[in-house]
Amino acid sequence: MKTLSAAILFALAATPTLAQEEHCNDYWFARNQLFDRAGYCFSSPLGKAIFDNTGCIGKQVTLEPGGAEFVAFIKSMEADLGCNVDTNATWLDLPNIGMRMRLEVVVARSEFASGCLGWRGGPIELRVGPRYGAEVLGVVRPGDDLIWEYEAAQWPDGWSFISVHKDAQEIGMGWTNAYIDETFCTTTAG
């Protein structure tokens, strides 16, 4: 697992603009997903392409509880990275966009991450929302890497949001209330 971690770090260090672009795309998506869910009508080609304005109600919308603070966090991260997403484009390079669209709670990359690398425990169901009965979006399996790398405007007690990685690729994500026992991690990071 140390080889995998070193490979990821080397790849990010070798291509900082690619890592920065992915994070900027992530922040743009999360910020605008909050507005989309509030009924915002997009005018940019990118906003229309990603969110399509179905059910939009206008430009003056009320964000969900905690949404304004989350937007402020996202904007500060965008400013720190010097993000400048091309809103004239009609496509956003964000590999997990399909999973993100299905989530009940908007998430955005955190400034910090930690992980359980090489999970040796049993399967853990990941749900679209932090509630019992929410649709299962994915499952953590032995050998997967569990990463805590996202923030949310709403964070219900007893739930955590995990992204799942295999061979340095994000393969899943979702909410769980399962206890993650670190003794079942080959190693921990962060």
ZAFIBA-618031 format. One record per atom (N, C-alpha, C, CB): x, y, z; residue in one letter. Coordinates in pm, whole numbers, padded with zeros to 5 digits, always signed. Glycine has a CB too. Layout:
N
XYZA
...
This chain:
190
+00080-00119+00000M
+00000+00000+00000M
+00085+00126+00000M
-00091+00000+00118M
+00203+00121+00058K
+00288+00239+00057K
+00327+00274-00086K
+00413+00217+00142K
+00342+00174-00174T
+00373+00199-00314T
+00259+00275-00380T
+00400+00067-00388T
+00135+00235-00352L
+00019+00303-00408L
+00016+00448-00363L
-00110+00233-00367L
+00037+00472-00235S
+00035+00609-00184S
+00145+00691-00249S
+00050+00611-00032S
+00264+00635-00261A
+00375+00706-00325A
+00343+00733-00471A
+00505+00625-00312A
+00280+00639-00539A
+00245+00658-00680A
+00144+00772-00696A
+00187+00527-00739A
+00046+00778-00606I
-00053+00885-00612I
+00015+01020-00589I
-00165+00863-00509I
+00098+01027-00485L
+00167+01152-00456L
+00257+01194-00571L
+00249+01139-00329L
+00328+01100-00631F
+00415+01131-00744F
+00334+01183-00862F
+00496+01007-00786F
+00220+01119-00890A
+00136+01162-01002A
+00082+01302-00980A
+00019+01064-01022A
+00040+01332-00857L
-00011+01466-00829L
+00100+01571-00836L
-00077+01470-00693L
+00217+01536-00787A
+00329+01631-00790A
+00377+01653-00933A
+00446+01580-00703A
+00370+01550-01015A
+00418+01561-01153A
+00322+01640-01240A
+00438+01423-01212A
+00195+01642-01204T
+00096+01711-01286T
+00006+01800-01200T
+00011+01611-01363T
+00062+01904-01137P
-00020+01986-01047P
-00137+02053-01118P
+00065+02091-00983P
-00123+02086-01245T
-00234+02151-01314T
-00351+02056-01333T
-00188+02205-01449T
-00325+01926-01353L
-00433+01829-01366L
-00506+01812-01234L
-00380+01694-01414L
-00431+01802-01124A
-00493+01789-00993A
-00571+01916-00960A
-00387+01762-00884A
-00514+02032-00990Q
-00581+02159-00964Q
-00707+02169-01048Q
-00487+02278-00994Q
-00700+02130-01175E
-00818+02137-01262E
-00930+02047-01210E
-00780+02096-01406E
-00895+01926-01165E
-00998+01836-01112E
-01063+01895-00987E
-00937+01698-01080E
-00982+01954-00899H
-01038+02015-00779H
-01124+02137-00815H
-00926+02056-00683H
-01079+02218-00909C
-01157+02333-00951C
-01290+02289-01013C
-01078+02418-01052C
-01287+02186-01095N
-01411+02132-01154N
-01503+02081-01044N
-01379+02020-01254N
-01445+02015-00944D
-01522+01963-00832D
-01592+02076-00758D
-01431+01884-00736D
-01517+02182-00727Y
-01575+02295-00654Y
-01683+02365-00736Y
-01466+02394-00616Y
-01658+02384-00865W
-01758+02448-00951W
-01886+02365-00949W
-01705+02464-01097W
-01871+02233-00966F
-01987+02145-00970F
-02064+02151-00838F
-01943+02001-00999F
-01996+02136-00725A
-02064+02134-00595A
-02136+02265-00568A
-01962+02106-00482A
-02069+02376-00593R
-02130+02508-00570R
-02256+02524-00654R
-02029+02620-00603R
-02246+02488-00780N
-02361+02504-00869N
-02468+02398-00848N
-02315+02501-01013N
-02429+02282-00798Q
-02529+02180-00765Q
-02619+02230-00651Q
-02460+02047-00725Q
-02562+02301-00555L
-02644+02361-00449L
-02747+02457-00507L
-02554+02434-00347L
-02703+02541-00601F
-02795+02637-00663F
-02899+02565-00749F
-02717+02739-00747F
-02856+02462-00822D
-02949+02385-00905D
-03061+02325-00820D
-02875+02274-00982D
-03023+02267-00709R
-03123+02205-00622R
-03218+02307-00560R
-03055+02126-00512R
-03174+02432-00553A
-03260+02538-00501A
-03349+02597-00610A
-03175+02648-00438A
-03328+02555-00736G
-03412+02602-00847G
-03351+02711-00931G
-03540+02650-00794G
-03222+02734-00919Y
-03155+02840-00995Y
-03161+02812-01145Y
-03009+02853-00949Y
-03183+02916-01226C
-03184+02904-01372C
-03048+02948-01426C
-03300+02990-01435C
-02975+02857-01484F
-02841+02885-01535F
-02846+02952-01671F
-02759+02756-01542F
-02753+03043-01693S
-02745+03109-01824S
-02618+03071-01900S
-02751+03260-01806S
-02515+03022-01830S
-02390+02984-01899S
-02410+02853-01974S
-02273+02972-01798S
-02335+02834-02084P
-02344+02707-02156P
-02312+02586-02066P
-02248+02709-02275P
-02214+02600-01977L
-02178+02487-01890L
-02289+02459-01790L
-02045+02517-01816L
-02341+02562-01728G
-02451+02543-01633G
-02571+02476-01697G
-02492+02675-01574G
-02606+02520-01818K
-02718+02460-01890K
-02689+02315-01928K
-02750+02541-02015K
-02565+02286-01968A
-02530+02151-02011A
-02531+02053-01894A
-02393+02151-02077A
-02481+02096-01779I
-02473+02005-01665I
-02606+01993-01593I
-02365+02052-01568I
-02676+02104-01572F
-02796+02103-01490F
-02925+02122-01569F
-02786+02211-01387F
-02920+02161-01691D
-03028+02170-01791D
-03149+02256-01755D
-03075+02036-01820D
-03149+02322-01641N
-03256+02414-01601N
-03394+02352-01585N
-03265+02523-01701N
-03405+02220-01587T
-03535+02157-01564T
-03585+02194-01425T
-03525+02002-01579T
-03703+02250-01419G
-03763+02287-01291G
-03707+02412-01228G
-03749+02176-01197G
-03628+02489-01303C
-03570+02610-01244C
-03678+02715-01221C
-03458+02668-01333C
-03653+02803-01122I
-03754+02902-01085I
-03705+03045-01099I
-03799+02878-00945I
-03575+03066-01121G
-03521+03201-01136G
-03379+03212-01088G
-03607+03300-01062G
-03334+03336-01071K
-03196+03363-01027K
-03189+03388-00877K
-03139+03483-01102K
-03299+03426-00816Q
-03304+03451-00671Q
-03361+03327-00604Q
-03391+03578-00637Q
-03274+03247-00542V
-03318+03121-00481V
-03270+03115-00335V
-03265+02998-00561V
-03333+03030-00259T
-03296+03008-00120T
-03225+02873-00110T
-03420+03013-00025T
-03101+02876-00065L
-03024+02753-00052L
-03071+02673+00069L
-02874+02786-00039L
-03042+02543+00067E
-03076+02454+00179E
-03004+02500+00306E
-03039+02307+00145E
-03049+02455+00423P
-02980+02493+00547P
-02830+02460+00540P
-03045+02422+00668P
-02750+02558+00577G
-02604+02542+00571G
-02547+02569+00433G
-02565+02404+00615G
-02632+02589+00334G
-02587+02607+00196G
-02505+02732+00173G
-02705+02609+00106G
-02545+02843+00231A
-02471+02968+00211A
-02331+02958+00269A
-02547+03086+00276A
-02318+02897+00386E
-02187+02878+00448E
-02101+02782+00365E
-02203+02824+00592E
-02166+02680+00309F
-02093+02583+00226F
-02045+02650+00098F
-02182+02461+00193F
-02128+02734+00039V
-02087+02807-00081V
-01968+02897-00048V
-02205+02892-00137V
-01969+02961+00068A
-01856+03046+00109A
-01728+02963+00123A
-01888+03118+00244A
-01739+02843+00183F
-01623+02753+00194F
-01571+02717+00055F
-01662+02624+00272F
-01662+02680-00034I
-01623+02640-00170I
-01555+02756-00243I
-01746+02592-00250I
-01613+02875-00233K
-01554+02992-00299K
-01414+03022-00245K
-01644+03115-00281K
-01393+03001-00115S
-01259+03025-00059S
-01160+02923-00113S
-01263+03019+00096S
-01203+02800-00131M
-01116+02697-00189M
-01085+02730-00335M
-01182+02556-00178M
-01186+02775-00409E
-01165+02815-00548E
-01066+02931-00557E
-01298+02854-00614E
-01079+03028-00467A
-00988+03143-00467A
-00845+03099-00434A
-01036+03249-00366A
-00831+03011-00336D
-00698+02962-00298D
-00628+02892-00414D
-00709+02866-00179D
-00705+02820-00495L
-00648+02748-00609L
-00640+02834-00735L
-00730+02624-00638L
-00702+02950-00733G
-00704+03034-00853G
-00788+02972-00963G
-00563+03059-00903G
-00898+02911-00925C
-00983+02840-01022C
-01044+02936-01123C
-01095+02763-00949C
-01055+02886-01245N
-01117+02961-01354N
-01178+02860-01451N
-01014+03054-01426N
-01289+02799-01410V
-01355+02699-01493V
-01417+02768-01614V
-01464+02621-01412V
-01399+02709-01731D
-01452+02764-01856D
-01602+02738-01862D
-01380+02702-01980D
-01681+02837-01829T
-01826+02820-01829T
-01887+02833-01969T
-01890+02922-01737T
-01803+02858-02070N
-01850+02854-02208N
-01843+02713-02265N
-01768+02950-02294N
-01778+02623-02192A
-01770+02483-02235A
-01907+02419-02215A
-01660+02405-02155A
-01926+02303-02274T
-02052+02230-02255T
-02028+02094-02193T
-02124+02215-02388T
-01908+02076-02136W
-01873+01948-02073W
-01778+01978-01959W
-01808+01849-02175W
-01792+01905-01847L
-01706+01923-01730L
-01630+01794-01705L
-01790+01964-01605L
-01498+01803-01700D
-01415+01686-01674D
-01416+01655-01525D
-01269+01708-01725D
-01511+01573-01483L
-01526+01532-01344L
-01569+01385-01346L
-01631+01622-01267L
-01474+01294-01322P
-01500+01151-01340P
-01618+01096-01260P
-01379+01074-01303P
-01647+01151-01142N
-01751+01095-01058N
-01884+01169-01066N
-01705+01094-00916N
-01905+01244-01172I
-02023+01330-01182I
-02154+01250-01177I
-02018+01410-01311I
-02157+01131-01232G
-02279+01049-01228G
-02316+01011-01086G
-02260+00924-01312G
-02217+00970-01007M
-02244+00936-00868M
-02285+01060-00790M
-02120+00871-00803M
-02219+01172-00817R
-02246+01296-00744R
-02389+01345-00770R
-02146+01405-00785R
-02439+01327-00892M
-02576+01369-00925M
-02679+01290-00845M
-02603+01351-01076M
-02645+01167-00807R
-02740+01082-00736R
-02744+01108-00586R
-02707+00937-00761R
-02644+01177-00532L
-02637+01201-00388L
-02748+01293-00342L
-02502+01260-00351L
-02803+01266-00225E
-02908+01349-00167E
-02852+01475-00101E
-02987+01270-00066E
-02725+01470-00060V
-02659+01583+00005V
-02538+01621-00080V
-02618+01548+00153V
-02526+01748-00112V
-02415+01797-00194V
-02286+01787-00115V
-02440+01943-00241V
-02181+01735-00180V
-02048+01726-00118V
-01947+01797-00208V
-02008+01578-00095V
-01836+01840-00146A
-01725+01901-00218A
-01596+01854-00153A
-01734+02058-00218A
-01490+01851-00231R
-01362+01807-00177R
-01321+01891-00057R
-01253+01814-00286R
-01265+01823+00040S
-01216+01888+00160S
-01075+01940+00136S
-01219+01791+00280S
-01032+02026+00222E
-00895+02075+00216E
-00798+01965+00260E
-00877+02200+00303E
-00845+01876+00346F
-00763+01769+00400F
-00831+01635+00378F
-00735+01791+00550F
-00752+01528+00380A
-00808+01395+00361A
-00738+01298+00456A
-00793+01348+00214A
-00807+01190+00487S
-00748+01081+00563S
-00802+00951+00504S
-00779+01092+00716S
-00736+00842+00535G
-00781+00719+00472G
-00748+00592+00548G
-00724+00709+00339G
-00822+00491+00513C
-00801+00354+00558C
-00762+00278+00432C
-00931+00293+00630C
-00635+00250+00419L
-00585+00186+00297L
-00580+00035+00316L
-00445+00240+00261L
-00630-00036+00217G
-00630-00182+00223G
-00729-00236+00325G
-00492-00233+00255G
-00858-00204+00307W
-00963-00251+00398W
-00964-00403+00405W
-01102-00199+00353W
-00963-00457+00527R
-00963-00602+00548R
-01089-00649+00618R
-00842-00643+00628R
-01185-00560+00636G
-01310-00597+00701G
-01413-00645+00599G
-01366-00480+00780G
-01533-00658+00644G
-01641-00703+00558G
-01697-00591+00472G
-01751-00764+00640G
-01794-00625+00387P
-01857-00525+00301P
-01928-00416+00381P
-01956-00592+00206P
-01922-00293+00330I
-01991-00179+00391I
-02073-00112+00283I
-01889-00078+00456I
-02204-00103+00305E
-02291-00037+00208E
-02276+00114+00217E
-02437-00077+00230E
-02271+00178+00101L
-02264+00324+00091L
-02394+00372+00028L
-02139+00370+00008L
-02456+00468+00090R
-02590+00512+00049R
-02588+00651-00015R
-02683+00513+00168R
-02692+00682-00091V
-02702+00812-00158V
-02727+00925-00059V
-02813+00809-00261V
-02775+00892+00059G
-02801+00993+00160G
-02774+00941+00299G
-02943+01040+00151G
-02755+01032+00395P
-02727+00993+00532P
-02855+00962+00610P
-02649+01102+00602P
-02920+00854+00568R
-03044+00814+00635R
-03067+00665+00611R
-03165+00897+00584R
-03132+00603+00707Y
-03167+00462+00692Y
-03266+00449+00578Y
-03225+00405+00824Y
-03252+00347+00497G
-03343+00324+00387G
-03305+00394+00258G
-03477+00365+00425G
-03202+00480+00261A
-03159+00546+00138A
-03102+00441+00043A
-03052+00659+00168A
-03118+00464-00085E
-03069+00373-00188E
-02919+00347-00170E
-03097+00431-00328E
-02879+00222-00191V
-02739+00185-00185V
-02672+00226-00316V
-02721+00032-00158V
-02566+00306-00306L
-02494+00357-00421L
-02371+00273-00453L
-02453+00501-00398L
-02316+00207-00353G
-02196+00125-00372G
-02166+00046-00247G
-02077+00212-00410G
-02062-00037-00257V
-02022-00122-00146V
-01871-00121-00134V
-02076-00266-00164V
-01822-00101-00011V
-01679-00116+00016V
-01651-00264+00028V
-01636-00038+00147V
-01545-00310-00038R
-01508-00451-00035R
-01365-00465+00015R
-01523-00515-00176R
-01331-00584+00066P
-01193-00605+00110P
-01093-00569+00000P
-01173-00752+00154P
-00987-00499+00040G
-00885-00455-00054G
-00904-00312-00100G
-00882-00545-00172G
-01024-00255-00080D
-01050-00118-00121D
-00981-00020-00026D
-01202-00090-00124D
-00957+00100-00076D
-00907+00210+00006D
-01024+00301+00036D
-00791+00287-00066D
-01046+00333+00163L
-01155+00420+00207L
-01094+00556+00237L
-01230+00362+00333L
-01145+00660+00172I
-01088+00793+00189I
-01198+00890+00236I
-01024+00843+00056I
-01166+00965+00340W
-01253+01072+00388W
-01195+01200+00330W
-01260+01078+00548W
-01253+01247+00217E
-01196+01361+00145E
-01301+01462+00100E
-01120+01312+00026E
-01421+01452+00155Y
-01529+01541+00115Y
-01590+01611+00235Y
-01637+01465+00038Y
-01643+01731+00211E
-01718+01810+00309E
-01862+01817+00261E
-01656+01953+00328E
-01952+01848+00353A
-02093+01865+00318A
-02153+01979+00400A
-02172+01734+00343A
-02257+02040+00346A
-02326+02149+00417A
-02399+02094+00538A
-02424+02222+00323A
-02450+01973+00525Q
-02523+01908+00634Q
-02452+01778+00667Q
-02673+01882+00596Q
-02427+01756+00795W
-02353+01636+00835W
-02423+01572+00954W
-02205+01670+00868W
-02518+01482+00929P
-02592+01420+01039P
-02502+01338+01131P
-02703+01332+00983P
-02532+01345+01261D
-02455+01268+01359D
-02458+01119+01326D
-02510+01291+01500D
-02344+01056+01344G
-02334+00912+01326G
-02309+00868+01183G
-02457+00849+01374G
-02303+00961+01088W
-02282+00927+00948W
-02150+00983+00900W
-02397+00979+00862W
-02087+00914+00808S
-01966+00967+00743S
-01979+00946+00592S
-01836+00898+00799S
-01906+01028+00520F
-01907+01019+00374F
-01771+00967+00330F
-01939+01158+00308F
-01772+00860+00252I
-01649+00792+00212I
-01642+00783+00061I
-01641+00652+00274I
-01523+00807+00007S
-01499+00773-00133S
-01415+00645-00131S
-01427+00890-00212S
-01438+00561-00229V
-01372+00431-00236V
-01278+00430-00356V
-01476+00315-00245V
-01158+00386-00332H
-01056+00384-00437H
-01000+00243-00453H
-00943+00484-00406H
-00966+00211-00574K
-00902+00084-00608K
-00800+00114-00716K
-01007-00026-00655K
-00676+00074-00695D
-00569+00098-00793D
-00563+00246-00833D
-00589+00009-00917D
-00571+00334-00733A
-00559+00480-00751A
-00674+00542-00830A
-00429+00511-00820A
-00785+00470-00848Q
-00903+00522-00917Q
-01020+00527-00820Q
-00938+00436-01041Q
-01096+00636-00823E
-01217+00644-00741E
-01323+00557-00807E
-01266+00791-00726E
-01372+00457-00732I
-01469+00363-00788I
-01606+00372-00722I
-01417+00223-00776I
-01615+00448-00615G
-01744+00459-00547G
-01740+00567-00441G
-01782+00327-00486G
-01858+00596-00388M
-01871+00694-00282M
-02007+00680-00219M
-01849+00838-00334M
-02022+00736-00100G
-02153+00739-00038G
-02145+00753+00113G
-02228+00615-00072G
-02264+00756+00172W
-02280+00776+00316W
-02292+00643+00387W
-02403+00862+00346W
-02231+00633+00505T
-02243+00513+00587T
-02250+00551+00734T
-02126+00416+00562T
-02319+00469+00810N
-02317+00486+00955N
-02243+00369+01020N
-02460+00497+01011N
-02174+00291+00938A
-02096+00178+00989A
-01974+00227+01065A
-02054+00085+00873A
-01938+00155+01168Y
-01816+00186+01242Y
-01698+00131+01162Y
-01820+00124+01387Y
-01601+00218+01134I
-01482+00177+01060I
-01371+00153+01162I
-01439+00286+00953I
-01345+00028+01189D
-01242-00012+01285D
-01106-00007+01217D
-01271-00154+01343D
-01019+00084+01263E
-00888+00101+01200E
-00800-00023+01205E
-00816+00214+01264E
-00833-00117+01294T
-00753-00241+01298T
-00777-00325+01173T
-00788-00322+01425T
-00883-00291+01096F
-00910-00362+00972F
-00849-00290+00851F
-01059-00379+00953F
-00767-00188+00877C
-00696-00118+00770C
-00554-00172+00762C
-00695+00037+00794C
-00506-00198+00642T
-00367-00239+00627T
-00276-00129+00679T
-00335-00272+00481T
-00314-00004+00647T
-00244+00113+00697T
-00341+00230+00694T
-00115+00145+00614T
-00310+00335+00769T
-00393+00455+00769T
-00309+00572+00720T
-00451+00483+00911T
-00376+00672+00670A
-00307+00791+00619A
-00386+00914+00661A
-00290+00786+00464A
-00315+01023+00683G
-00381+01150+00711G
-00397+01181+00855G
-00511+01152+00649G
